[in-house]
Amino acid sequence: MSSSIRNLSCKLVLLALLVVTIGASWMQSARAEGAAADLNDTAGLTPFMDGIMKVQMDNFKIPGAVISIVKDGKILFTKGYGYANIEKGALVDPETSLFRIASTTKLFTWTAVMQLVEQGKLDLDTDVNTYLKTVKIPKTYPQPVTMRHLMTHTAGFEEGGIGYQITTDPKKLPVSISDTLAKHMPARVRPPGEMMSYSNYGTALAGLIVEEVSGLSYNDYIQNNIFDPLDMKYATVQEPIPASLEPYAVLGYARENGTFVAQPPTFEGGFRPAGSGAVSAIDMAHFMIAHLQDGQYGDGRILKAETARFMHSPAFQFDERLPAMDLGFIEQRKNGLRILSHGGADTLFTTELYLVPDKKIGIFVSHSGGDGGAATVGLLQAFFNRYFPVQAIESPPVSAELENTVQKYAGSYQFTRRNHTDIDKFFSFLSQINVTAEGNRLSIGSGAEQQVFAPIGPNLFQEVGGSHQIGFRTDASGKVTHLLLDILPEMPLEPTPLSDQTTFWLPLLGISAVLFITSLTGFAYRRREMKTMPTAQKWAIRLSAITAAWALATCIATFVVVLNMDLLDRLSRIPESLHLYLFMPIILVGLTAAIVAYSVMAWKNKYWTVLKRVHFTLVAISAVVMSLFFYHWNLLGWQFG
């Protein structure tokens, strides 16, 4: 199971605990009776939100949080919790405290794009190279990349970011968007329009187009055309935060030895259209109201009504029965309601924005540390359970034909959002989920995290005892090509080829490791015997031991040094330890070539007994297997994006 899915499953478990803590019995009875609390009753809303936040901030070790809720064009509720700056004793203020919103910034970029579309300066279906002046997208496929592809994350770019996606050094700023995108251009790995693959690069590219078409810098465009018209006084996409707003910046904290310790802020640099925003809760309320009111907030208008409605309509659908991808907004379903959303997370801050167009409701929540992701899931589900309780839904009867086809969906799946050509590829090695079939049911995960799904239609499954759905795409022959989880509608998965499967590589690596250990123990036992051997045979045994020791050391280093890299270090710089580590697989390949050559000589010249020759050859094959592993996962050489 992938780390992303595992975390989400854990959040669902934590949510259940949270609901019990804050009064599950009341909410369960409300759902059973079909009763819903009155959202306009602010006297009841405030203690409800306060109760949730108190439990969450204690349980999830959260230093600071902020919430704003809007309804029918007005701010219904907004409040800050905890500290913006613990050292100074500064409390969170929903009006002025600037929370880092990470990828939620993308909504500003997409709004800017739609402004230029309605002005006739951009066309959603024109080759983006038409608008780009300083960067050109290679013509890898006959189909060009268009703005519609960027906005729906279907441009077909691979994922990347190791060593360059963020920085913690303000001295490296400002950074040119165009220079960054030219230097770190990812490969095009699938035809545009074929399938979603969430892309920071694609959003940054859209931000560059906003610059080059409008003639304004990205920062100035967003300030002049979104923040100013919406009276967003405590909002910026500039890095570092302007001096005038610096006193209002919320610090991000990590938990160390039982206390909160302030961490350095991260900067997006040339990728800022994808994640550089820092905004107060009330200012985000203005932005939500504008989108819920067809582009207007008070006397300010950022989009024409028809443009806003078009932006909020499905633009790419994996399956019409599952949440769609709109023009920049990610659809979700919560208690039967259609949600337009976009979240954001960096190493410290976690943010979520929900719009419910049919109810004219918007919710913004952000946390400055701790397990903000789990807290957000719990908060939003508790809110919808209270005010929009889900009614009992009867699943339609399932035909025997559907139940008999369940087995074909079983297998290993990996996210379309991954790297193919750089060292980044290795970090998807363990990011796979396994779908298993048992009887006429599918399951994901195991134990307390297991979710079971039953077929309710062609290629569509409903969670047993829950509301979540998963869907599959199949080709003309009926073979499964993609999987979509409704909790991650922007990140589909596809079947994992054997060469990428952990179940393929881990047994091979395990067997190889055992053979390497036997080679080392054999070398220790045969040292006296080696004295009487010819020189060539002595060197063959020594080489076997050296190769085995080096292979084991390289394998251990791979999982200790590479996989355990701190996320901040991984995305902001190339540590010296990684540079040094990458010598190890190269040396292993050299040793492998030598031991293969000696293996041929051993058989040709009949070294030792047949059994010992077989063992020597198996060690050589193990070295080949490990070398192929490093080659396949782009760990041979310094393949940085």
Phi, psi and omega in degrees: 000135182292156179299323181297313181290322179299316179298318180295320179295319177299321180297323179295321177294315179297324178300316180301318178296320180297314181300319178298318184297319187267002176118059183295327185300320179295315183291325179294318179293325179296319180293320182295324182271355182076013182275147178228140176291156181274114182294335179285350178277084183295336178295332176268332181293316185299307179295331177297310180294320179300319181296317178297312184296323179298314180296315184295315184294329176285311186286324184259009175053058183256123182282326183206147180206162180211148181221143167221138179233131179240154179205132177054042174081009181227157175281117182272322183204137172206139182197147174255150181227140177076209190244140170276328179212104184295318183299323181267355181070022182277122180279157176290129178244119183296340181278322189242339186288122182268112176264140173290126184252002175048234189293346175297341174304330182305330180295329175292317180297314181293326176295319178299318178301314182293331174297317180288331176294314182289342175275355180081010181271342177227149173237133185296336187247020176261144176309125182297337177298340176297328184262337183282134181252326187253343180229140177234134179277127181296150182273065181295324181238158178300325181281132178280160173277131180244171178296326176300321177296318179297318185287337179256007180058039178243022182290336178092019177281148170283168178270151177202178177151350184298119174089353186216354187290323179223172174214155174250005183257105181295342179292341179276000182256159353285157180240136179290131176297315183296317179297318181296314183290329177289322183285327187240046181285124179283161178287150170273119189244356174208152180300141180297145179086354185282312184203152178287146171204098187311129191222115172293323180298316181300320179291318177298323178297320176297321177296322177295320178296321176302316178300308191283337177274320183279335184083003178251154172294157180304313181303312183292322181298312181297319180296312186285328190250351177234305184293312182296311179298333182263009179055042178267090186277337181244067182207141178202152169245007182281145176232134346299171179302136180307149183304324182293336181255351184306320180299342184260000182290130177279134178276144174267143185233147171245154180267118180227122179053040175083002180230159177277130180238125181296139181247153178295143178292152175259152180233143181275341179059235182289352177260019187300331176297345180263353184179024187263002187293144171224118193216150174276162182293322180291322177294323176293331175297319177300316181296318180295317180301317181301316180288327179283337182255037176056041173095003186238138172229114183058234178270356182266142177229130179251341178215149170292154183302315182293328178292316180298315180295322178295319179297329184269007181262153179304131179243337174212129180235121173296317179203131184298345179272353182243163180305141183262173169256118176273190178281081179101326178272146179255122181282144170223169173234132181223116179052040177085359181260145175276124182247138168257125189221165164197125178258175177202144179207135168241202185290346183233315187265145175229130185226149173216139176233126180238133170241134176244089187303320183293337180251359182056041182243139174227142180228131175234131177219139180216144180235150185252021178160184182067198179270070182296330180297312178295322179297318181296315178302314181295317181299310184292320179293319178297321179299311182290327177295326182281315188261340178221064185300140181286139177268158179297130180244124178270126178288142179293155178298145183256132179285153178299329180297318178295316183296332182279353181255006185300323187302328185292343181272348182290148177147185179265138180230146176231155184290143173294334178279091179201170181264151180240330194244349184242182180298337178305334183305323185299332184285356172261004183303319181257005182265067178227153174239148179250128175255122181247149179248130178224112185065236178251029181232153171250148177222148176235131181084186181210165178060223182293338182270357185290135173240132183249137184233140178245146180291134177235357179183172178304121178064018182230134183230144179249138177297131178286120181079010181215186185250353184284153179230154171230146180228156180235153168249143177231156178272186184299333181273357181093000179285136181290130180247333182208157176230140175229131173262131184292345176278347177226064187293342180269357183228081177293170176235164176222156181306137180277121177296156183307322184292347178254352188283135176295328179291345175273312187281319186298317175297321179297317179293323179295314178297318179298318180298319178298316179296322177296320180294319178295328177294319180292317179293323178297321178298319180295321182284335187261009184298321180290319180297328184294337183298331182265001182278155172298158185303317183299320180291323176300314182292328177297315180293319178298317180297322178299316180292317180296315179298317180297314181296317181292321179296316179296318179296320180293319180296315179297316180298326180300315183276332180275313184277313188279302184293335180267011177300135175300137184303319180297315178297318184299320185269344186255340182198167174259102182300150178301327179298326179288318177303314182292319181303320186294348170291330188296311178298326179294316178297322179299320179298319177298316178295324179296316178300319181293317183288330175295318178298317179294328179296319177297317179296323182298319179284322181294318184260006175056053174295144170051200177273166179301318182298320180289327176294319178299316180297316179301318180294321179296324176295319178297318179296322178298321177295322177296316179302314182292323177296320177295324177300312181293324177295313184297323184264020173059038177254008175263107182094184186254078186264077180260146182282000000 
